Each structure stands twice: as C-alpha cells, then as structure tokens.
Amino acid sequence: MSADAPQYQHFIPQFILKNFDHPFSCPKAPTNGGLSSIIDLDMRVTANWQETLKSAVYYGLSRHFQEHITEFWMSFCTPLSEDEEFIPPDPGSHVYEGPTVDFQDKSTGEFIRLGPRFHLFAPISPLLMIVLRSKYLPEPHEDNNPETNAGRQLYRQIEIDSIYGPGTKSILEDLPVYKAINSCSTLVNRILRKRPGWDGQLRQTDTFSFPFFKLPTHHARIINGLLLDHAFHGLTIIFNKKGPFLDFL
C-alpha cells in the first residue's frame, strides 16, 4: 500500500454483522459470502466502497450497511446510577426507536406501518450499550454553529417531516450524547471547528475520541422499555442484578 493512500480501520459493531446473518441463500450473496464482503470491504477515503458493495452482495444487505455508516453516528453509553443497568433481550441487536405512521395503499386498501429510525441499540452487556443516533437529531457541538444547525433542520424537514408529518420527534431527542471528536477538529467555545494548521487531508494516523456517556435514569429507563418491548422476539432476557431488574418491571 502506498504512503499516499490512507487506509482506515473501521469498527463494525457486532449487531451490524448480525443484521446480515439471515437464514436464506442468495445467488449473489450467500450469508457467509456477504459477511466476508462486508468485513473485507476497502473503505479507504479514495475507495468507492458503496458501489463496490452493491456489486458484491445482495442489494438489501448493502443498503442496510450503507445506512448504518452514512445515516447514523456512534456513541457508547452506560447507566449513570450504580443501581441501574440495561436489560437487553437475546437477541436484542435489531431494536430501534422511532414513531410509526400508518400509510394506506389506495389500490388494495391495506395499511403499511412505517417510521423513521432515530436510534439503533446494540447491547454489549448490562453496563454497556452502543447507540447509533440519526444524523437528523440534535448534536450539541454542531448545533452551536448556526449554519450547521440550519442545514440539519432543513434536511430533517425534507427527509423526516415531509414523509412522516411535521414535528415528528424522537422520544430520546435530548439524549445527552455527542459525536466522537477526531484529531482534525477542536472545540472552540463549544463549537466544533477544524484544528488550526490542518491541511484538509485525511490520514491513517487520524484518531477519534469516543467518550463513555453516563445516561440519567430517565433515558436509561426509556431504552430499557424499548428493549423489553422487543423481548418477545427471543427466549432470554439478560440482567446482572436482580434488584434493578425487578424494580424496572
């Protein structure tokens, strides 16, 4: 690999991989082949990874993976209180948060229930949760920049409000998380700006700082409620402490 061709090591959460592990075969992408194509995907800055993936795996898988990478950003969360924990079902890798709206097919009269996906949850343990948050939701560092905030509001109106109705919101709209800060950026008066002297080039040596966000009881209970609402898909509910589990129930 040449020195001027930076390559990024992309972290692929386990729940993303699980979403592609379907019990069916496709001539274009058997399960194992699809996973291998995703894991081995060249995602260098100069690589056209989205087009490459489309030609390598079943379209539904490539679209799902692309959505996770381009439409969300990742945060690591843990309960603030030592007396609380997450209560993930098994499997719990497909749980998402967002309001649903019924659309009627005029030709058949049938209703289809759809909705925006504002958050995706990947339980790692009772004390650790990966949360993917939609790029259309508030992000404190970016929203302190009036231009960035105005752009987000415009795209939200186009992509969310125009489809699902004006004022469509997440029940975790105020989740206290923010994007990882990379080595090319710095915080100035709570506004994320380019680091002085940065030449605009992305490099293999660039780094990202992912803090662990401690979620207040209110937010932790909302997430647990969403997880338990989906528990009927599996046979197991995982918890570490009996007391917090019974208290939540």
Phi and psi in degrees as GROMACS dihedral restraints (atoms count N, CA, C in turn):
[ dihedral_restraints ]
;  ai    aj    ak    al  type     phi  dphi    fc
    3     4     5     6     1   -73.2    20    10
    4     5     6     7     1   158.2    20    10
    6     7     8     9     1   -68.2    20    10
    7     8     9    10     1   -25.3    20    10
    9    10    11    12     1   -92.6    20    10
   10    11    12    13     1    12.6    20    10
   12    13    14    15     1  -117.1    20    10
   13    14    15    16     1    82.8    20    10
   15    16    17    18     1   -63.8    20    10
   16    17    18    19     1   142.5    20    10
   18    19    20    21     1  -125.3    20    10
   19    20    21    22     1   134.0    20    10
   21    22    23    24     1  -104.4    20    10
   22    23    24    25     1   136.0    20    10
   24    25    26    27     1   -86.4    20    10
   25    26    27    28     1   106.4    20    10
   27    28    29    30     1   -92.2    20    10
   28    29    30    31     1   129.7    20    10
   30    31    32    33     1   -82.6    20    10
   31    32    33    34     1   121.2    20    10
   33    34    35    36     1  -108.2    20    10
   34    35    36    37     1   103.0    20    10
   36    37    38    39     1   -55.2    20    10
   37    38    39    40     1   148.3    20    10
   39    40    41    42     1   -58.9    20    10
   40    41    42    43     1   -33.6    20    10
   42    43    44    45     1   -69.4    20    10
   43    44    45    46     1   -26.7    20    10
   45    46    47    48     1   -67.9    20    10
   46    47    48    49     1   -43.6    20    10
   48    49    50    51     1   -63.2    20    10
   49    50    51    52     1   -39.6    20    10
   51    52    53    54     1   -62.0    20    10
   52    53    54    55     1   -33.6    20    10
   54    55    56    57     1   -64.5    20    10
   55    56    57    58     1   -16.1    20    10
   57    58    59    60     1  -101.3    20    10
   58    59    60    61     1    -2.0    20    10
   60    61    62    63     1   -91.0    20    10
   61    62    63    64     1    70.8    20    10
   63    64    65    66     1   -96.4    20    10
   64    65    66    67     1   145.9    20    10
   66    67    68    69     1   -81.0    20    10
   67    68    69    70     1    54.0    20    10
   69    70    71    72     1  -147.4    20    10
   70    71    72    73     1   161.5    20    10
   72    73    74    75     1  -113.1    20    10
   73    74    75    76     1   144.9    20    10
   75    76    77    78     1  -130.3    20    10
   76    77    78    79     1   134.5    20    10
   78    79    80    81     1   -54.9    20    10
   79    80    81    82     1   -30.3    20    10
   81    82    83    84     1   -88.0    20    10
   82    83    84    85     1   -25.4    20    10
   84    85    86    87     1  -153.7    20    10
   85    86    87    88     1    82.4    20    10
   87    88    89    90     1   -57.6    20    10
   88    89    90    91     1   158.6    20    10
   90    91    92    93     1   -52.2    20    10
   91    92    93    94     1   -53.4    20    10
   93    94    95    96     1   -64.9    20    10
   94    95    96    97     1   -38.5    20    10
   96    97    98    99     1   -65.1    20    10
   97    98    99   100     1   -38.7    20    10
   99   100   101   102     1   -63.5    20    10
  100   101   102   103     1   -43.4    20    10
  102   103   104   105     1   -63.5    20    10
  103   104   105   106     1   -42.7    20    10
  105   106   107   108     1   -62.9    20    10
  106   107   108   109     1   -40.0    20    10
  108   109   110   111     1   -64.2    20    10
  109   110   111   112     1   -36.8    20    10
  111   112   113   114     1   -71.9    20    10
  112   113   114   115     1   -45.7    20    10
  114   115   116   117     1   -63.9    20    10
  115   116   117   118     1   -39.6    20    10
  117   118   119   120     1   -90.8    20    10
  118   119   120   121     1     6.6    20    10
  120   121   122   123     1   -62.6    20    10
  121   122   123   124     1   131.3    20    10
  123   124   125   126     1   -77.5    20    10
  124   125   126   127     1   108.5    20    10
  126   127   128   129     1  -114.5    20    10
  127   128   129   130     1    31.9    20    10
  129   130   131   132     1   -62.6    20    10
  130   131   132   133     1   158.9    20    10
  132   133   134   135     1   -57.2    20    10
  133   134   135   136     1   -35.1    20    10
  135   136   137   138     1   -85.2    20    10
  136   137   138   139     1    -5.3    20    10
  138   139   140   141     1   -89.7    20    10
  139   140   141   142     1   140.3    20    10
  141   142   143   144     1   -90.4    20    10
  142   143   144   145     1    70.5    20    10
  144   145   146   147     1   -66.6    20    10
  145   146   147   148     1   -31.0    20    10
  147   148   149   150     1   -66.6    20    10
  148   149   150   151     1   -43.9    20    10
  150   151   152   153     1   -68.3    20    10
  151   152   153   154     1   -38.2    20    10
  153   154   155   156     1   -61.1    20    10
  154   155   156   157     1   -43.6    20    10
  156   157   158   159     1   -67.2    20    10
  157   158   159   160     1   -37.9    20    10
  159   160   161   162     1   -58.2    20    10
  160   161   162   163     1   -37.0    20    10
  162   163   164   165     1   -84.9    20    10
  163   164   165   166     1    -8.3    20    10
  165   166   167   168     1  -104.4    20    10
  166   167   168   169     1   -28.1    20    10
  168   169   170   171     1  -133.3    20    10
  169   170   171   172     1   170.2    20    10
  171   172   173   174     1   -55.3    20    10
  172   173   174   175     1   138.8    20    10
  174   175   176   177     1   -56.4    20    10
  175   176   177   178     1   -42.1    20    10
  177   178   179   180     1   -59.2    20    10
  178   179   180   181     1   -37.8    20    10
  180   181   182   183     1   -69.7    20    10
  181   182   183   184     1   -43.9    20    10
  183   184   185   186     1   -64.8    20    10
  184   185   186   187     1   -39.2    20    10
  186   187   188   189     1   -66.6    20    10
  187   188   189   190     1   -39.6    20    10
  189   190   191   192     1   -64.6    20    10
  190   191   192   193     1   -46.0    20    10
  192   193   194   195     1   -64.9    20    10
  193   194   195   196     1   -43.0    20    10
  195   196   197   198     1   -59.8    20    10
  196   197   198   199     1   -40.3    20    10
  198   199   200   201     1   -62.4    20    10
  199   200   201   202     1   -43.0    20    10
  201   202   203   204     1   -61.2    20    10
  202   203   204   205     1   -38.2    20    10
  204   205   206   207     1   -78.4    20    10
  205   206   207   208     1   -40.3    20    10
  207   208   209   210     1   -99.7    20    10
  208   209   210   211     1   -20.9    20    10
  210   211   212   213     1  -105.2    20    10
  211   212   213   214     1    -6.5    20    10
  213   214   215   216     1  -134.3    20    10
  214   215   216   217     1   163.1    20    10
  216   217   218   219     1  -130.1    20    10
  217   218   219   220     1   157.5    20    10
  219   220   221   222     1  -105.3    20    10
  220   221   222   223     1   142.1    20    10
  222   223   224   225     1  -140.8    20    10
  223   224   225   226     1   155.9    20    10
  225   226   227   228     1  -109.9    20    10
  226   227   228   229     1   128.2    20    10
  228   229   230   231     1  -128.0    20    10
  229   230   231   232     1   149.9    20    10
  231   232   233   234     1  -144.9    20    10
  232   233   234   235     1   150.5    20    10
  234   235   236   237     1   -64.1    20    10
  235   236   237   238     1   141.5    20    10
  237   238   239   240     1   -68.8    20    10
  238   239   240   241     1   -44.0    20    10
  240   241   242   243     1   -80.9    20    10
  241   242   243   244     1   137.2    20    10
  243   244   245   246     1   -68.8    20    10
  244   245   246   247     1   -15.3    20    10
  246   247   248   249     1   -91.1    20    10
  247   248   249   250     1     5.2    20    10
  249   250   251   252     1  -122.4    20    10
  250   251   252   253     1   160.0    20    10
  252   253   254   255     1  -157.9    20    10
  253   254   255   256     1   162.8    20    10
  255   256   257   258     1   -77.7    20    10
  256   257   258   259     1   148.5    20    10
  258   259   260   261     1  -121.3    20    10
  259   260   261   262     1    78.3    20    10
  261   262   263   264     1   -80.2    20    10
  262   263   264   265     1   139.8    20    10
  264   265   266   267     1   -81.6    20    10
  265   266   267   268     1   165.6    20    10
  267   268   269   270     1  -122.0    20    10
  268   269   270   271     1   112.2    20    10
  270   271   272   273     1   -84.0    20    10
  271   272   273   274     1   148.9    20    10
  273   274   275   276     1  -128.1    20    10
  274   275   276   277     1    19.3    20    10
  276   277   278   279     1   -85.8    20    10
  277   278   279   280     1    -3.6    20    10
  279   280   281   282     1  -114.1    20    10
  280   281   282   283     1    11.9    20    10
  282   283   284   285     1   -79.9    20    10
  283   284   285   286     1   130.1    20    10
  285   286   287   288     1  -132.6    20    10
  286   287   288   289     1   165.7    20    10
  288   289   290   291     1  -122.9    20    10
  289   290   291   292     1   134.9    20    10
  291   292   293   294     1   166.1    20    10
  292   293   294   295     1   144.8    20    10
  294   295   296   297     1   -68.7    20    10
  295   296   297   298     1   152.8    20    10
  297   298   299   300     1  -112.0    20    10
  298   299   300   301     1   148.7    20    10
  300   301   302   303     1  -130.2    20    10
  301   302   303   304     1   139.0    20    10
  303   304   305   306     1   -90.6    20    10
  304   305   306   307     1   124.9    20    10
  306   307   308   309     1  -111.7    20    10
  307   308   309   310     1   134.7    20    10
  309   310   311   312     1   -99.8    20    10
  310   311   312   313     1   131.6    20    10
  312   313   314   315     1   -79.2    20    10
  313   314   315   316     1   113.4    20    10
  315   316   317   318     1   -64.5    20    10
  316   317   318   319     1   -27.8    20    10
  318   319   320   321     1   -79.1    20    10
  319   320   321   322     1   -30.2    20    10
  321   322   323   324     1  -112.8    20    10
  322   323   324   325     1   -19.7    20    10
  324   325   326   327     1    82.2    20    10
  325   326   327   328     1    -4.9    20    10
  327   328   329   330     1   -77.5    20    10
  328   329   330   331     1   152.9    20    10
  330   331   332   333     1  -103.5    20    10
  331   332   333   334     1   139.4    20    10
  333   334   335   336     1  -117.5    20    10
  334   335   336   337     1   130.1    20    10
  336   337   338   339     1   -98.7    20    10
  337   338   339   340     1   117.5    20    10
  339   340   341   342     1  -130.7    20    10
  340   341   342   343     1   165.5    20    10
  342   343   344   345     1  -174.0    20    10
  343   344   345   346     1   158.9    20    10
  345   346   347   348     1   -72.2    20    10
  346   347   348   349     1   147.6    20    10
  348   349   350   351     1  -100.3    20    10
  349   350   351   352     1   104.4    20    10
  351   352   353   354     1   -87.7    20    10
  352   353   354   355     1   -34.2    20    10
  354   355   356   357     1  -139.7    20    10
  355   356   357   358     1   144.2    20    10
  357   358   359   360     1  -121.1    20    10
  358   359   360   361     1   139.7    20    10
  360   361   362   363     1  -117.1    20    10
  361   362   363   364     1   134.5    20    10
  363   364   365   366     1  -126.5    20    10
  364   365   366   367     1    92.0    20    10
  366   367   368   369     1   -67.1    20    10
  367   368   369   370     1   127.9    20    10
  369   370   371   372     1   -99.6    20    10
  370   371   372   373     1   -42.0    20    10
  372   373   374   375     1  -158.9    20    10
  373   374   375   376     1   173.9    20    10
  375   376   377   378     1   -60.2    20    10
  376   377   378   379     1   -16.4    20    10
  378   379   380   381     1  -113.0    20    10
  379   380   381   382     1     2.2    20    10
  381   382   383   384     1  -141.0    20    10
  382   383   384   385     1   130.0    20    10
  384   385   386   387     1  -135.8    20    10
  385   386   387   388     1   130.8    20    10
  387   388   389   390     1   -90.0    20    10
  388   389   390   391     1   127.0    20    10
  390   391   392   393     1  -118.7    20    10
  391   392   393   394     1   123.1    20    10
  393   394   395   396     1   -95.5    20    10
  394   395   396   397     1   125.7    20    10
  396   397   398   399     1  -113.2    20    10
  397   398   399   400     1   136.7    20    10
  399   400   401   402     1   -62.1    20    10
  400   401   402   403     1   142.2    20    10
  402   403   404   405     1   -69.6    20    10
  403   404   405   406     1   -10.1    20    10
  405   406   407   408     1   -88.1    20    10
  406   407   408   409     1    -7.2    20    10
  408   409   410   411     1   -90.8    20    10
  409   410   411   412     1   161.3    20    10
  411   412   413   414     1   -57.0    20    10
  412   413   414   415     1   142.9    20    10
  414   415   416   417     1  -135.4    20    10
  415   416   417   418     1   112.2    20    10
  417   418   419   420     1   -56.0    20    10
  418   419   420   421     1   -42.4    20    10
  420   421   422   423     1   -68.6    20    10
  421   422   423   424     1   -41.0    20    10
  423   424   425   426     1   -74.6    20    10
  424   425   426   427     1   -35.2    20    10
  426   427   428   429     1   -72.3    20    10
  427   428   429   430     1   -15.2    20    10
  429   430   431   432     1   -74.3    20    10
  430   431   432   433     1   -10.6    20    10
  432   433   434   435     1   -95.8    20    10
  433   434   435   436     1   110.9    20    10
  435   436   437   438     1   -55.0    20    10
  436   437   438   439     1   -38.6    20    10
  438   439   440   441     1   -67.3    20    10
  439   440   441   442     1   -44.2    20    10
  441   442   443   444     1   -65.0    20    10
  442   443   444   445     1   -41.5    20    10
  444   445   446   447     1   -63.5    20    10
  445   446   447   448     1   -42.3    20    10
  447   448   449   450     1   -64.0    20    10
  448   449   450   451     1   -39.5    20    10
  450   451   452   453     1   -64.2    20    10
  451   452   453   454     1   -40.8    20    10
  453   454   455   456     1   -64.3    20    10
  454   455   456   457     1   -43.2    20    10
  456   457   458   459     1   -62.4    20    10
  457   458   459   460     1   -38.5    20    10
  459   460   461   462     1   -64.2    20    10
  460   461   462   463     1   -48.7    20    10
  462   463   464   465     1   -65.9    20    10
  463   464   465   466     1   -31.8    20    10
  465   466   467   468     1   -67.2    20    10
  466   467   468   469     1   -39.9    20    10
  468   469   470   471     1   -62.9    20    10
  469   470   471   472     1   -38.4    20    10
  471   472   473   474     1   -73.4    20    10
  472   473   474   475     1   -47.4    20    10
  474   475   476   477     1   -88.4    20    10
  475   476   477   478     1   -24.3    20    10
  477   478   479   480     1  -113.7    20    10
  478   479   480   481     1   -61.5    20    10
  480   481   482   483     1   -63.6    20    10
  481   482   483   484     1   -39.3    20    10
  483   484   485   486     1   -69.5    20    10
  484   485   486   487     1   -20.2    20    10
  486   487   488   489     1   -99.0    20    10
  487   488   489   490     1   -47.5    20    10
  489   490   491   492     1  -103.0    20    10
  490   491   492   493     1    -3.7    20    10
  492   493   494   495     1   113.5    20    10
  493   494   495   496     1   145.4    20    10
  495   496   497   498     1   -59.5    20    10
  496   497   498   499     1   140.7    20    10
  498   499   500   501     1    77.5    20    10
  499   500   501   502     1    14.1    20    10
  501   502   503   504     1   -64.3    20    10
  502   503   504   505     1   122.0    20    10
  504   505   506   507     1  -129.6    20    10
  505   506   507   508     1   162.8    20    10
  507   508   509   510     1   -90.8    20    10
  508   509   510   511     1   146.2    20    10
  510   511   512   513     1   -74.9    20    10
  511   512   513   514     1    -7.2    20    10
  513   514   515   516     1  -116.9    20    10
  514   515   516   517     1    33.9    20    10
  516   517   518   519     1   -55.3    20    10
  517   518   519   520     1   -37.4    20    10
  519   520   521   522     1   -99.4    20    10
  520   521   522   523     1    22.4    20    10
  522   523   524   525     1   -55.2    20    10
  523   524   525   526     1   125.8    20    10
  525   526   527   528     1   -79.3    20    10
  526   527   528   529     1    70.9    20    10
  528   529   530   531     1  -133.1    20    10
  529   530   531   532     1   162.8    20    10
  531   532   533   534     1  -149.2    20    10
  532   533   534   535     1   167.4    20    10
  534   535   536   537     1   -67.2    20    10
  535   536   537   538     1   152.2    20    10
  537   538   539   540     1   -61.4    20    10
  538   539   540   541     1   143.0    20    10
  540   541   542   543     1   -96.4    20    10
  541   542   543   544     1   126.1    20    10
  543   544   545   546     1   -93.7    20    10
  544   545   546   547     1   169.9    20    10
  546   547   548   549     1   -73.5    20    10
  547   548   549   550     1    -5.9    20    10
  549   550   551   552     1   -92.7    20    10
  550   551   552   553     1    -5.4    20    10
  552   553   554   555     1  -124.7    20    10
  553   554   555   556     1   163.7    20    10
  555   556   557   558     1  -148.9    20    10
  556   557   558   559     1   154.8    20    10
  558   559   560   561     1   -92.9    20    10
  559   560   561   562     1   125.1    20    10
  561   562   563   564     1  -126.6    20    10
  562   563   564   565     1   112.9    20    10
  564   565   566   567     1    53.4    20    10
  565   566   567   568     1    42.9    20    10
  567   568   569   570     1    65.8    20    10
  568   569   570   571     1    18.9    20    10
  570   571   572   573     1  -116.3    20    10
  571   572   573   574     1   130.6    20    10
  573   574   575   576     1   -78.2    20    10
  574   575   576   577     1   121.8    20    10
  576   577   578   579     1  -130.7    20    10
  577   578   579   580     1   162.3    20    10
  579   580   581   582     1   -65.5    20    10
  580   581   582   583     1   138.1    20    10
  582   583   584   585     1   -65.7    20    10
  583   584   585   586     1   134.6    20    10
  585   586   587   588     1   -56.2    20    10
  586   587   588   589     1   132.5    20    10
  588   589   590   591     1    91.4    20    10
  589   590   591   592     1    -8.5    20    10
  591   592   593   594     1   -69.9    20    10
  592   593   594   595     1   132.6    20    10
  594   595   596   597     1   -89.7    20    10
  595   596   597   598     1     5.1    20    10
  597   598   599   600     1    85.0    20    10
  598   599   600   601     1     2.6    20    10
  600   601   602   603     1   -98.0    20    10
  601   602   603   604     1   131.8    20    10
  603   604   605   606     1   -85.5    20    10
  604   605   606   607     1   138.4    20    10
  606   607   608   609     1  -132.9    20    10
  607   608   609   610     1   162.0    20    10
  609   610   611   612     1   -63.7    20    10
  610   611   612   613     1   -25.7    20    10
  612   613   614   615     1   -85.6    20    10
  613   614   615   616     1    -2.8    20    10
  615   616   617   618     1   -61.9    20    10
  616   617   618   619     1   144.1    20    10
  618   619   620   621     1  -125.7    20    10
  619   620   621   622     1   161.1    20    10
  621   622   623   624     1  -129.3    20    10
  622   623   624   625     1   139.7    20    10
  624   625   626   627     1  -107.0    20    10
  625   626   627   628     1   112.2    20    10
  627   628   629   630     1  -104.3    20    10
  628   629   630   631     1   105.2    20    10
  630   631   632   633     1   -75.5    20    10
  631   632   633   634     1   161.2    20    10
  633   634   635   636     1   -97.4    20    10
  634   635   636   637     1   117.4    20    10
  636   637   638   639     1   -90.0    20    10
  637   638   639   640     1   128.0    20    10
  639   640   641   642     1   -93.1    20    10
  640   641   642   643     1   113.2    20    10
  642   643   644   645     1   -87.7    20    10
  643   644   645   646     1   131.4    20    10
  645   646   647   648     1   -61.7    20    10
  646   647   648   649     1   164.1    20    10
  648   649   650   651     1   -53.3    20    10
  649   650   651   652     1   -42.6    20    10
  651   652   653   654     1   -56.0    20    10
  652   653   654   655     1   -48.6    20    10
  654   655   656   657     1   -73.1    20    10
  655   656   657   658     1   -39.1    20    10
  657   658   659   660     1   -62.1    20    10
  658   659   660   661     1   -38.2    20    10
  660   661   662   663     1   -70.9    20    10
  661   662   663   664     1   -34.7    20    10
  663   664   665   666     1   -63.1    20    10
  664   665   666   667     1   -45.4    20    10
  666   667   668   669     1   -63.3    20    10
  667   668   669   670     1   -43.9    20    10
  669   670   671   672     1   -61.7    20    10
  670   671   672   673     1   -38.0    20    10
  672   673   674   675     1   -62.1    20    10
  673   674   675   676     1   -41.1    20    10
  675   676   677   678     1   -65.4    20    10
  676   677   678   679     1   -40.5    20    10
  678   679   680   681     1   -63.7    20    10
  679   680   681   682     1   -44.4    20    10
  681   682   683   684     1   -71.3    20    10
  682   683   684   685     1   -29.0    20    10
  684   685   686   687     1   -61.3    20    10
  685   686   687   688     1   -25.5    20    10
  687   688   689   690     1  -101.3    20    10
  688   689   690   691     1     7.0    20    10
  690   691   692   693     1   -66.6    20    10
  691   692   693   694     1   -21.8    20    10
  693   694   695   696     1   -67.6    20    10
  694   695   696   697     1   -12.8    20    10
  696   697   698   699     1   -73.3    20    10
  697   698   699   700     1   -19.0    20    10
  699   700   701   702     1  -125.7    20    10
  700   701   702   703     1  -170.0    20    10
  702   703   704   705     1  -114.5    20    10
  703   704   705   706     1    -5.4    20    10
  705   706   707   708     1  -132.1    20    10
  706   707   708   709     1   141.1    20    10
  708   709   710   711     1  -118.4    20    10
  709   710   711   712     1   129.2    20    10
  711   712   713   714     1  -103.0    20    10
  712   713   714   715     1   127.2    20    10
  714   715   716   717     1  -146.7    20    10
  715   716   717   718     1   156.8    20    10
  717   718   719   720     1  -101.9    20    10
  718   719   720   721     1   -38.3    20    10
  720   721   722   723     1  -118.1    20    10
  721   722   723   724     1   129.3    20    10
  723   724   725   726     1   -66.7    20    10
  724   725   726   727     1   -39.2    20    10
  726   727   728   729     1   -59.7    20    10
  727   728   729   730     1   -56.8    20    10
  729   730   731   732     1   -59.1    20    10
  730   731   732   733     1   -34.6    20    10
  732   733   734   735     1   -65.2    20    10
  733   734   735   736     1   -48.5    20    10
  735   736   737   738     1   -66.8    20    10
  736   737   738   739     1   -35.0    20    10
  738   739   740   741     1   -63.9    20    10
  739   740   741   742     1   -40.8    20    10
  741   742   743   744     1   -66.9    20    10
  742   743   744   745     1   -41.1    20    10
